[in-house]
Amino acid sequence: MSSSPSEQVLTLLKELSLLKELDSGYEAGSKTGNERTEYELRQHRHREITEEIKALAEQKKTDEQL
């Protein structure tokens, strides 16, 4: 069973919140090589989530027009 677009967006927003929390910890602490790599991976995932949310919104808009 597939979850609804609204549920998918909510899940993605929760993940974004967690990423932001981890980023604030990174910004407050020292930056080792491993921590920088993890930060960059989180930034990449943040961009992916943003694109996923945009795609879900666009799909919802298209579905409503049908």
PDB file of N, H, CA, C and O in Angstrom:
ATOM      1  N   MET A   1       0.843  -1.177   0.000  1.00  0.00           N
ATOM      2  CA  MET A   1       0.000   0.000   0.000  1.00  0.00           C
ATOM      3  C   MET A   1       0.886   1.237   0.000  1.00  0.00           C
ATOM      4  O   MET A   1       1.783   1.367   0.833  1.00  0.00           O
ATOM      5  N   SER A   2       0.635   2.126  -0.918  1.00  0.00           N
ATOM      6  H   SER A   2      -0.094   2.021  -1.594  1.00  0.00           H
ATOM      7  CA  SER A   2       1.414   3.350  -1.048  1.00  0.00           C
ATOM      8  C   SER A   2       0.808   4.439  -0.160  1.00  0.00           C
ATOM      9  O   SER A   2      -0.411   4.539  -0.021  1.00  0.00           O
ATOM     10  N   SER A   3       1.684   5.250   0.437  1.00  0.00           N
ATOM     11  H   SER A   3       2.674   5.168   0.324  1.00  0.00           H
ATOM     12  CA  SER A   3       1.172   6.333   1.269  1.00  0.00           C
ATOM     13  C   SER A   3       0.769   7.506   0.381  1.00  0.00           C
ATOM     14  O   SER A   3       1.270   7.661  -0.733  1.00  0.00           O
ATOM     15  N   SER A   4      -0.133   8.315   0.888  1.00  0.00           N
ATOM     16  H   SER A   4      -0.540   8.188   1.792  1.00  0.00           H
ATOM     17  CA  SER A   4      -0.630   9.457   0.122  1.00  0.00           C
ATOM     18  C   SER A   4       0.468  10.512  -0.008  1.00  0.00           C
ATOM     19  O   SER A   4       1.410  10.539   0.784  1.00  0.00           O
ATOM     20  N   PRO A   5       0.339  11.373  -1.007  1.00  0.00           N
ATOM     21  CA  PRO A   5       1.331  12.455  -1.158  1.00  0.00           C
ATOM     22  C   PRO A   5       1.460  13.308   0.105  1.00  0.00           C
ATOM     23  O   PRO A   5       2.559  13.742   0.449  1.00  0.00           O
ATOM     24  N   SER A   6       0.358  13.546   0.786  1.00  0.00           N
ATOM     25  H   SER A   6      -0.535  13.194   0.506  1.00  0.00           H
ATOM     26  CA  SER A   6       0.418  14.339   2.024  1.00  0.00           C
ATOM     27  C   SER A   6       1.250  13.645   3.084  1.00  0.00           C
ATOM     28  O   SER A   6       2.028  14.289   3.788  1.00  0.00           O
ATOM     29  N   GLU A   7       1.091  12.339   3.200  1.00  0.00           N
ATOM     30  H   GLU A   7       0.458  11.816   2.629  1.00  0.00           H
ATOM     31  CA  GLU A   7       1.884  11.575   4.164  1.00  0.00           C
ATOM     32  C   GLU A   7       3.354  11.565   3.769  1.00  0.00           C
ATOM     33  O   GLU A   7       4.234  11.642   4.626  1.00  0.00           O
ATOM     34  N   GLN A   8       3.615  11.471   2.472  1.00  0.00           N
ATOM     35  H   GLN A   8       2.900  11.409   1.776  1.00  0.00           H
ATOM     36  CA  GLN A   8       4.993  11.498   1.986  1.00  0.00           C
ATOM     37  C   GLN A   8       5.644  12.839   2.298  1.00  0.00           C
ATOM     38  O   GLN A   8       6.794  12.887   2.736  1.00  0.00           O
ATOM     39  N   VAL A   9       4.914  13.927   2.074  1.00  0.00           N
ATOM     40  H   VAL A   9       3.980  13.888   1.718  1.00  0.00           H
ATOM     41  CA  VAL A   9       5.446  15.255   2.373  1.00  0.00           C
ATOM     42  C   VAL A   9       5.719  15.387   3.864  1.00  0.00           C
ATOM     43  O   VAL A   9       6.759  15.915   4.258  1.00  0.00           O
ATOM     44  N   LEU A  10       4.805  14.916   4.691  1.00  0.00           N
ATOM     45  H   LEU A  10       3.960  14.487   4.371  1.00  0.00           H
ATOM     46  CA  LEU A  10       5.000  14.989   6.141  1.00  0.00           C
ATOM     47  C   LEU A  10       6.256  14.226   6.554  1.00  0.00           C
ATOM     48  O   LEU A  10       7.036  14.712   7.373  1.00  0.00           O
ATOM     49  N   THR A  11       6.454  13.046   5.997  1.00  0.00           N
ATOM     50  H   THR A  11       5.821  12.651   5.331  1.00  0.00           H
ATOM     51  CA  THR A  11       7.647  12.253   6.298  1.00  0.00           C
ATOM     52  C   THR A  11       8.910  12.994   5.872  1.00  0.00           C
ATOM     53  O   THR A  11       9.899  13.015   6.605  1.00  0.00           O
ATOM     54  N   LEU A  12       8.877  13.598   4.698  1.00  0.00           N
ATOM     55  H   LEU A  12       8.073  13.581   4.103  1.00  0.00           H
ATOM     56  CA  LEU A  12      10.031  14.353   4.208  1.00  0.00           C
ATOM     57  C   LEU A  12      10.304  15.576   5.076  1.00  0.00           C
ATOM     58  O   LEU A  12      11.461  15.904   5.339  1.00  0.00           O
ATOM     59  N   LEU A  13       9.254  16.248   5.521  1.00  0.00           N
ATOM     60  H   LEU A  13       8.314  15.981   5.308  1.00  0.00           H
ATOM     61  CA  LEU A  13       9.433  17.415   6.395  1.00  0.00           C
ATOM     62  C   LEU A  13      10.039  17.010   7.734  1.00  0.00           C
ATOM     63  O   LEU A  13      10.857  17.740   8.294  1.00  0.00           O
ATOM     64  N   LYS A  14       9.645  15.858   8.243  1.00  0.00           N
ATOM     65  H   LYS A  14       8.981  15.265   7.788  1.00  0.00           H
ATOM     66  CA  LYS A  14      10.236  15.357   9.495  1.00  0.00           C
ATOM     67  C   LYS A  14      11.723  15.079   9.302  1.00  0.00           C
ATOM     68  O   LYS A  14      12.539  15.386  10.171  1.00  0.00           O
ATOM     69  N   GLU A  15      12.066  14.494   8.152  1.00  0.00           N
ATOM     70  H   GLU A  15      11.402  14.245   7.446  1.00  0.00           H
ATOM     71  CA  GLU A  15      13.474  14.233   7.868  1.00  0.00           C
ATOM     72  C   GLU A  15      14.256  15.541   7.754  1.00  0.00           C
ATOM     73  O   GLU A  15      15.379  15.639   8.248  1.00  0.00           O
ATOM     74  N   LEU A  16      13.667  16.542   7.109  1.00  0.00           N
ATOM     75  H   LEU A  16      12.754  16.463   6.708  1.00  0.00           H
ATOM     76  CA  LEU A  16      14.316  17.853   7.014  1.00  0.00           C
ATOM     77  C   LEU A  16      14.569  18.451   8.394  1.00  0.00           C
ATOM     78  O   LEU A  16      15.622  19.036   8.646  1.00  0.00           O
ATOM     79  N   SER A  17      13.607  18.300   9.269  1.00  0.00           N
ATOM     80  H   SER A  17      12.751  17.824   9.064  1.00  0.00           H
ATOM     81  CA  SER A  17      13.750  18.806  10.625  1.00  0.00           C
ATOM     82  C   SER A  17      14.928  18.142  11.330  1.00  0.00           C
ATOM     83  O   SER A  17      15.715  18.807  12.003  1.00  0.00           O
ATOM     84  N   LEU A  18      15.041  16.837  11.173  1.00  0.00           N
ATOM     85  H   LEU A  18      14.401  16.296  10.626  1.00  0.00           H
ATOM     86  CA  LEU A  18      16.148  16.105  11.781  1.00  0.00           C
ATOM     87  C   LEU A  18      17.481  16.563  11.191  1.00  0.00           C
ATOM     88  O   LEU A  18      18.453  16.744  11.924  1.00  0.00           O
ATOM     89  N   LEU A  19      17.530  16.750   9.889  1.00  0.00           N
ATOM     90  H   LEU A  19      16.740  16.604   9.294  1.00  0.00           H
ATOM     91  CA  LEU A  19      18.763  17.213   9.244  1.00  0.00           C
ATOM     92  C   LEU A  19      19.159  18.592   9.765  1.00  0.00           C
ATOM     93  O   LEU A  19      20.338  18.848  10.009  1.00  0.00           O
ATOM     94  N   LYS A  20      18.188  19.472   9.935  1.00  0.00           N
ATOM     95  H   LYS A  20      17.230  19.264   9.736  1.00  0.00           H
ATOM     96  CA  LYS A  20      18.476  20.815  10.445  1.00  0.00           C
ATOM     97  C   LYS A  20      19.022  20.748  11.873  1.00  0.00           C
ATOM     98  O   LYS A  20      19.925  21.498  12.243  1.00  0.00           O
ATOM     99  N   GLU A  21      18.459  19.843  12.660  1.00  0.00           N
ATOM    100  H   GLU A  21      17.725  19.234  12.359  1.00  0.00           H
ATOM    101  CA  GLU A  21      18.934  19.675  14.037  1.00  0.00           C
ATOM    102  C   GLU A  21      20.386  19.194  14.043  1.00  0.00           C
ATOM    103  O   GLU A  21      21.207  19.694  14.813  1.00  0.00           O
ATOM    104  N   LEU A  22      20.695  18.231  13.192  1.00  0.00           N
ATOM    105  H   LEU A  22      20.029  17.825  12.567  1.00  0.00           H
ATOM    106  CA  LEU A  22      22.067  17.734  13.100  1.00  0.00           C
ATOM    107  C   LEU A  22      23.010  18.833  12.598  1.00  0.00           C
ATOM    108  O   LEU A  22      24.142  18.945  13.068  1.00  0.00           O
ATOM    109  N   ASP A  23      22.542  19.638  11.649  1.00  0.00           N
ATOM    110  H   ASP A  23      21.622  19.547  11.267  1.00  0.00           H
ATOM    111  CA  ASP A  23      23.365  20.730  11.132  1.00  0.00           C
ATOM    112  C   ASP A  23      23.661  21.771  12.200  1.00  0.00           C
ATOM    113  O   ASP A  23      24.764  22.317  12.242  1.00  0.00           O
ATOM    114  N   SER A  24      22.697  22.052  13.058  1.00  0.00           N
ATOM    115  H   SER A  24      21.802  21.609  13.024  1.00  0.00           H
ATOM    116  CA  SER A  24      22.947  23.046  14.110  1.00  0.00           C
ATOM    117  C   SER A  24      23.999  22.528  15.078  1.00  0.00           C
ATOM    118  O   SER A  24      24.793  23.307  15.605  1.00  0.00           O
ATOM    119  N   GLY A  25      24.013  21.217  15.317  1.00  0.00           N
ATOM    120  H   GLY A  25      23.369  20.584  14.888  1.00  0.00           H
ATOM    121  CA  GLY A  25      25.059  20.634  16.155  1.00  0.00           C
ATOM    122  C   GLY A  25      26.419  20.737  15.488  1.00  0.00           C
ATOM    123  O   GLY A  25      27.424  20.984  16.153  1.00  0.00           O
ATOM    124  N   TYR A  26      26.451  20.551  14.200  1.00  0.00           N
ATOM    125  H   TYR A  26      25.634  20.349  13.659  1.00  0.00           H
ATOM    126  CA  TYR A  26      27.704  20.676  13.436  1.00  0.00           C
ATOM    127  C   TYR A  26      28.211  22.110  13.488  1.00  0.00           C
ATOM    128  O   TYR A  26      29.400  22.344  13.706  1.00  0.00           O
ATOM    129  N   GLU A  27      27.321  23.062  13.290  1.00  0.00           N
ATOM    130  H   GLU A  27      26.356  22.872  13.113  1.00  0.00           H
ATOM    131  CA  GLU A  27      27.713  24.469  13.268  1.00  0.00           C
ATOM    132  C   GLU A  27      28.248  24.928  14.613  1.00  0.00           C
ATOM    133  O   GLU A  27      29.076  25.837  14.674  1.00  0.00           O
ATOM    134  N   ALA A  28      27.783  24.309  15.691  1.00  0.00           N
ATOM    135  H   ALA A  28      27.110  23.570  15.642  1.00  0.00           H
ATOM    136  CA  ALA A  28      28.201  24.715  17.028  1.00  0.00           C
ATOM    137  C   ALA A  28      29.512  24.046  17.460  1.00  0.00           C
ATOM    138  O   ALA A  28      30.196  24.548  18.352  1.00  0.00           O
ATOM    139  N   GLY A  29      29.862  22.928  16.839  1.00  0.00           N
ATOM    140  H   GLY A  29      29.307  22.520  16.114  1.00  0.00           H
ATOM    141  CA  GLY A  29      31.022  22.167  17.279  1.00  0.00           C
ATOM    142  C   GLY A  29      32.225  22.313  16.373  1.00  0.00           C
ATOM    143  O   GLY A  29      32.246  23.106  15.432  1.00  0.00           O
ATOM    144  N   SER A  30      33.238  21.503  16.702  1.00  0.00           N
ATOM    145  H   SER A  30      33.222  20.859  17.467  1.00  0.00           H
ATOM    146  CA  SER A  30      34.438  21.485  15.867  1.00  0.00           C
ATOM    147  C   SER A  30      34.140  20.720  14.584  1.00  0.00           C
ATOM    148  O   SER A  30      33.210  19.914  14.531  1.00  0.00           O
ATOM    149  N   LYS A  31      34.922  20.974  13.570  1.00  0.00           N
ATOM    150  H   LYS A  31      35.678  21.628  13.613  1.00  0.00           H
ATOM    151  CA  LYS A  31      34.650  20.388  12.269  1.00  0.00           C
ATOM    152  C   LYS A  31      35.791  19.464  11.841  1.00  0.00           C
ATOM    153  O   LYS A  31      36.763  19.912  11.234  1.00  0.00           O
ATOM    154  N   THR A  32      35.669  18.180  12.160  1.00  0.00           N
ATOM    155  H   THR A  32      34.879  17.817  12.654  1.00  0.00           H
ATOM    156  CA  THR A  32      36.650  17.210  11.696  1.00  0.00           C
ATOM    157  C   THR A  32      36.325  16.845  10.258  1.00  0.00           C
ATOM    158  O   THR A  32      35.254  17.184   9.754  1.00  0.00           O
ATOM    159  N   GLY A  33      37.235  16.164   9.606  1.00  0.00           N
ATOM    160  H   GLY A  33      38.105  15.889  10.015  1.00  0.00           H
ATOM    161  CA  GLY A  33      37.016  15.756   8.221  1.00  0.00           C
ATOM    162  C   GLY A  33      35.767  14.915   8.067  1.00  0.00           C
ATOM    163  O   GLY A  33      34.994  15.115   7.130  1.00  0.00           O
ATOM    164  N   ASN A  34      35.563  13.980   8.972  1.00  0.00           N
ATOM    165  H   ASN A  34      36.191  13.818   9.733  1.00  0.00           H
ATOM    166  CA  ASN A  34      34.391  13.109   8.912  1.00  0.00           C
ATOM    167  C   ASN A  34      33.109  13.904   9.125  1.00  0.00           C
ATOM    168  O   ASN A  34      32.108  13.663   8.449  1.00  0.00           O
ATOM    169  N   GLU A  35      33.134  14.838  10.049  1.00  0.00           N
ATOM    170  H   GLU A  35      33.947  15.034  10.598  1.00  0.00           H
ATOM    171  CA  GLU A  35      31.953  15.666  10.309  1.00  0.00           C
ATOM    172  C   GLU A  35      31.622  16.552   9.110  1.00  0.00           C
ATOM    173  O   GLU A  35      30.450  16.771   8.804  1.00  0.00           O
ATOM    174  N   ARG A  36      32.642  17.058   8.436  1.00  0.00           N
ATOM    175  H   ARG A  36      33.595  16.880   8.685  1.00  0.00           H
ATOM    176  CA  ARG A  36      32.418  17.860   7.226  1.00  0.00           C
ATOM    177  C   ARG A  36      31.776  17.012   6.133  1.00  0.00           C
ATOM    178  O   ARG A  36      30.867  17.466   5.438  1.00  0.00           O
ATOM    179  N   THR A  37      32.252  15.789   5.987  1.00  0.00           N
ATOM    180  H   THR A  37      32.990  15.421   6.552  1.00  0.00           H
ATOM    181  CA  THR A  37      31.685  14.878   4.988  1.00  0.00           C
ATOM    182  C   THR A  37      30.222  14.581   5.298  1.00  0.00           C
ATOM    183  O   THR A  37      29.376  14.608   4.404  1.00  0.00           O
ATOM    184  N   GLU A  38      29.927  14.303   6.550  1.00  0.00           N
ATOM    185  H   GLU A  38      30.614  14.281   7.276  1.00  0.00           H
ATOM    186  CA  GLU A  38      28.546  14.035   6.954  1.00  0.00           C
ATOM    187  C   GLU A  38      27.668  15.264   6.701  1.00  0.00           C
ATOM    188  O   GLU A  38      26.529  15.137   6.253  1.00  0.00           O
ATOM    189  N   TYR A  39      28.203  16.449   6.990  1.00  0.00           N
ATOM    190  H   TYR A  39      29.128  16.553   7.354  1.00  0.00           H
ATOM    191  CA  TYR A  39      27.465  17.688   6.749  1.00  0.00           C
ATOM    192  C   TYR A  39      27.152  17.836   5.258  1.00  0.00           C
ATOM    193  O   TYR A  39      26.027  18.173   4.890  1.00  0.00           O
ATOM    194  N   GLU A  40      28.134  17.588   4.410  1.00  0.00           N
ATOM    195  H   GLU A  40      29.048  17.315   4.709  1.00  0.00           H
ATOM    196  CA  GLU A  40      27.931  17.687   2.968  1.00  0.00           C
ATOM    197  C   GLU A  40      26.883  16.680   2.483  1.00  0.00           C
ATOM    198  O   GLU A  40      26.071  16.995   1.614  1.00  0.00           O
ATOM    199  N   LEU A  41      26.905  15.471   3.047  1.00  0.00           N
ATOM    200  H   LEU A  41      27.565  15.215   3.753  1.00  0.00           H
ATOM    201  CA  LEU A  41      25.900  14.472   2.690  1.00  0.00           C
ATOM    202  C   LEU A  41      24.502  14.915   3.124  1.00  0.00           C
ATOM    203  O   LEU A  41      23.525  14.704   2.406  1.00  0.00           O
ATOM    204  N   ARG A  42      24.419  15.532   4.309  1.00  0.00           N
ATOM    205  H   ARG A  42      25.213  15.703   4.892  1.00  0.00           H
ATOM    206  CA  ARG A  42      23.124  16.043   4.764  1.00  0.00           C
ATOM    207  C   ARG A  42      22.635  17.156   3.851  1.00  0.00           C
ATOM    208  O   ARG A  42      21.442  17.237   3.557  1.00  0.00           O
ATOM    209  N   GLN A  43      23.538  18.010   3.404  1.00  0.00           N
ATOM    210  H   GLN A  43      24.507  17.945   3.643  1.00  0.00           H
ATOM    211  CA  GLN A  43      23.153  19.097   2.494  1.00  0.00           C
ATOM    212  C   GLN A  43      22.644  18.525   1.167  1.00  0.00           C
ATOM    213  O   GLN A  43      21.679  19.033   0.595  1.00  0.00           O
ATOM    214  N   HIS A  44      23.291  17.481   0.692  1.00  0.00           N
ATOM    215  H   HIS A  44      24.075  17.069   1.157  1.00  0.00           H
ATOM    216  CA  HIS A  44      22.842  16.825  -0.533  1.00  0.00           C
ATOM    217  C   HIS A  44      21.450  16.230  -0.340  1.00  0.00           C
ATOM    218  O   HIS A  44      20.582  16.377  -1.200  1.00  0.00           O
ATOM    219  N   ARG A  45      21.242  15.561   0.790  1.00  0.00           N
ATOM    220  H   ARG A  45      21.947  15.443   1.489  1.00  0.00           H
ATOM    221  CA  ARG A  45      19.926  14.970   1.071  1.00  0.00           C
ATOM    222  C   ARG A  45      18.877  16.068   1.208  1.00  0.00           C
ATOM    223  O   ARG A  45      17.739  15.891   0.775  1.00  0.00           O
ATOM    224  N   HIS A  46      19.241  17.188   1.798  1.00  0.00           N
ATOM    225  H   HIS A  46      20.166  17.332   2.150  1.00  0.00           H
ATOM    226  CA  HIS A  46      18.324  18.317   1.935  1.00  0.00           C
ATOM    227  C   HIS A  46      17.836  18.765   0.552  1.00  0.00           C
ATOM    228  O   HIS A  46      16.646  19.007   0.352  1.00  0.00           O
ATOM    229  N   ARG A  47      18.766  18.870  -0.390  1.00  0.00           N
ATOM    230  H   ARG A  47      19.733  18.674  -0.227  1.00  0.00           H
ATOM    231  CA  ARG A  47      18.390  19.259  -1.751  1.00  0.00           C
ATOM    232  C   ARG A  47      17.485  18.208  -2.396  1.00  0.00           C
ATOM    233  O   ARG A  47      16.529  18.548  -3.092  1.00  0.00           O
ATOM    234  N   GLU A  48      17.791  16.933  -2.161  1.00  0.00           N
ATOM    235  H   GLU A  48      18.568  16.657  -1.596  1.00  0.00           H
ATOM    236  CA  GLU A  48      16.952  15.861  -2.710  1.00  0.00           C
ATOM    237  C   GLU A  48      15.530  15.939  -2.161  1.00  0.00           C
ATOM    238  O   GLU A  48      14.561  15.805  -2.907  1.00  0.00           O
ATOM    239  N   ILE A  49      15.413  16.154  -0.865  1.00  0.00           N
ATOM    240  H   ILE A  49      16.201  16.263  -0.259  1.00  0.00           H
ATOM    241  CA  ILE A  49      14.100  16.240  -0.227  1.00  0.00           C
ATOM    242  C   ILE A  49      13.319  17.419  -0.798  1.00  0.00           C
ATOM    243  O   ILE A  49      12.128  17.305  -1.086  1.00  0.00           O
ATOM    244  N   THR A  50      13.996  18.545  -0.957  1.00  0.00           N
ATOM    245  H   THR A  50      14.964  18.638  -0.723  1.00  0.00           H
ATOM    246  CA  THR A  50      13.339  19.726  -1.520  1.00  0.00           C
ATOM    247  C   THR A  50      12.782  19.410  -2.902  1.00  0.00           C
ATOM    248  O   THR A  50      11.654  19.786  -3.221  1.00  0.00           O
ATOM    249  N   GLU A  51      13.564  18.725  -3.714  1.00  0.00           N
ATOM    250  H   GLU A  51      14.480  18.419  -3.454  1.00  0.00           H
ATOM    251  CA  GLU A  51      13.106  18.356  -5.058  1.00  0.00           C
ATOM    252  C   GLU A  51      11.945  17.360  -4.999  1.00  0.00           C
ATOM    253  O   GLU A  51      11.009  17.450  -5.793  1.00  0.00           O
ATOM    254  N   GLU A  52      12.005  16.414  -4.063  1.00  0.00           N
ATOM    255  H   GLU A  52      12.765  16.341  -3.418  1.00  0.00           H
ATOM    256  CA  GLU A  52      10.912  15.444  -3.912  1.00  0.00           C
ATOM    257  C   GLU A  52       9.609  16.144  -3.524  1.00  0.00           C
ATOM    258  O   GLU A  52       8.546  15.823  -4.057  1.00  0.00           O
ATOM    259  N   ILE A  53       9.690  17.093  -2.605  1.00  0.00           N
ATOM    260  H   ILE A  53      10.553  17.354  -2.173  1.00  0.00           H
ATOM    261  CA  ILE A  53       8.501  17.831  -2.184  1.00  0.00           C
ATOM    262  C   ILE A  53       7.938  18.634  -3.347  1.00  0.00           C
ATOM    263  O   ILE A  53       6.724  18.677  -3.547  1.00  0.00           O
ATOM    264  N   LYS A  54       8.814  19.268  -4.112  1.00  0.00           N
ATOM    265  H   LYS A  54       9.800  19.233  -3.951  1.00  0.00           H
ATOM    266  CA  LYS A  54       8.358  20.019  -5.290  1.00  0.00           C
ATOM    267  C   LYS A  54       7.654  19.098  -6.280  1.00  0.00           C
ATOM    268  O   LYS A  54       6.616  19.456  -6.836  1.00  0.00           O
ATOM    269  N   ALA A  55       8.218  17.915  -6.500  1.00  0.00           N
ATOM    270  H   ALA A  55       9.061  17.625  -6.048  1.00  0.00           H
ATOM    271  CA  ALA A  55       7.624  16.962  -7.441  1.00  0.00           C
ATOM    272  C   ALA A  55       6.261  16.483  -6.943  1.00  0.00           C
ATOM    273  O   ALA A  55       5.327  16.354  -7.733  1.00  0.00           O
ATOM    274  N   LEU A  56       6.140  16.223  -5.658  1.00  0.00           N
ATOM    275  H   LEU A  56       6.899  16.328  -5.016  1.00  0.00           H
ATOM    276  CA  LEU A  56       4.854  15.804  -5.098  1.00  0.00           C
ATOM    277  C   LEU A  56       3.817  16.911  -5.238  1.00  0.00           C
ATOM    278  O   LEU A  56       2.659  16.644  -5.559  1.00  0.00           O
ATOM    279  N   ALA A  57       4.227  18.146  -4.999  1.00  0.00           N
ATOM    280  H   ALA A  57       5.168  18.364  -4.738  1.00  0.00           H
ATOM    281  CA  ALA A  57       3.303  19.274  -5.131  1.00  0.00           C
ATOM    282  C   ALA A  57       2.863  19.429  -6.585  1.00  0.00           C
ATOM    283  O   ALA A  57       1.692  19.688  -6.862  1.00  0.00           O
ATOM    284  N   GLU A  58       3.793  19.271  -7.493  1.00  0.00           N
ATOM    285  H   GLU A  58       4.745  19.061  -7.267  1.00  0.00           H
ATOM    286  CA  GLU A  58       3.468  19.388  -8.917  1.00  0.00           C
ATOM    287  C   GLU A  58       2.532  18.262  -9.344  1.00  0.00           C
ATOM    288  O   GLU A  58       1.601  18.482 -10.120  1.00  0.00           O
ATOM    289  N   GLN A  59       2.780  17.061  -8.837  1.00  0.00           N
ATOM    290  H   GLN A  59       3.536  16.883  -8.207  1.00  0.00           H
ATOM    291  CA  GLN A  59       1.913  15.932  -9.178  1.00  0.00           C
ATOM    292  C   GLN A  59       0.502  16.160  -8.631  1.00  0.00           C
ATOM    293  O   GLN A  59      -0.486  15.878  -9.309  1.00  0.00           O
ATOM    294  N   LYS A  60       0.416  16.667  -7.410  1.00  0.00           N
ATOM    295  H   LYS A  60       1.219  16.896  -6.859  1.00  0.00           H
ATOM    296  CA  LYS A  60      -0.890  16.943  -6.823  1.00  0.00           C
ATOM    297  C   LYS A  60      -1.628  17.988  -7.664  1.00  0.00           C
ATOM    298  O   LYS A  60      -2.828  17.862  -7.908  1.00  0.00           O
ATOM    299  N   LYS A  61      -0.909  19.008  -8.098  1.00  0.00           N
ATOM    300  H   LYS A  61       0.065  19.110  -7.899  1.00  0.00           H
ATOM    301  CA  LYS A  61      -1.511  20.056  -8.920  1.00  0.00           C
ATOM    302  C   LYS A  61      -2.019  19.459 -10.235  1.00  0.00           C
ATOM    303  O   LYS A  61      -3.119  19.780 -10.685  1.00  0.00           O
ATOM    304  N   THR A  62      -1.222  18.602 -10.837  1.00  0.00           N
ATOM    305  H   THR A  62      -0.328  18.341 -10.472  1.00  0.00           H
ATOM    306  CA  THR A  62      -1.621  17.949 -12.094  1.00  0.00           C
ATOM    307  C   THR A  62      -2.827  17.053 -11.888  1.00  0.00           C
ATOM    308  O   THR A  62      -3.756  17.060 -12.696  1.00  0.00           O
ATOM    309  N   ASP A  63      -2.817  16.280 -10.809  1.00  0.00           N
ATOM    310  H   ASP A  63      -2.062  16.274 -10.152  1.00  0.00           H
ATOM    311  CA  ASP A  63      -3.944  15.383 -10.511  1.00  0.00           C
ATOM    312  C   ASP A  63      -5.241  16.158 -10.308  1.00  0.00           C
ATOM    313  O   ASP A  63      -6.310  15.705 -10.719  1.00  0.00           O
ATOM    314  N   GLU A  64      -5.148  17.323  -9.676  1.00  0.00           N
ATOM    315  H   GLU A  64      -4.280  17.691  -9.342  1.00  0.00           H
ATOM    316  CA  GLU A  64      -6.334  18.135  -9.420  1.00  0.00           C
ATOM    317  C   GLU A  64      -6.900  18.729 -10.704  1.00  0.00           C
ATOM    318  O   GLU A  64      -8.092  19.028 -10.781  1.00  0.00           O
ATOM    319  N   GLN A  65      -6.051  18.900 -11.705  1.00  0.00           N
ATOM    320  H   GLN A  65      -5.083  18.658 -11.643  1.00  0.00           H
ATOM    321  CA  GLN A  65      -6.494  19.465 -12.969  1.00  0.00           C
ATOM    322  C   GLN A  65      -7.184  18.429 -13.853  1.00  0.00           C
ATOM    323  O   GLN A  65      -7.889  18.786 -14.797  1.00  0.00           O
ATOM    324  N   LEU A  66      -6.984  17.157 -13.550  1.00  0.00           N
ATOM    325  H   LEU A  66      -6.412  16.867 -12.783  1.00  0.00           H
ATOM    326  CA  LEU A  66      -7.600  16.095 -14.362  1.00  0.00           C
ATOM    327  C   LEU A  66      -9.050  15.904 -14.063  1.00  0.00           C
ATOM    328  O   LEU A  66      -9.698  15.049 -14.666  1.00  0.00           O
TER     329      LEU A  66
END
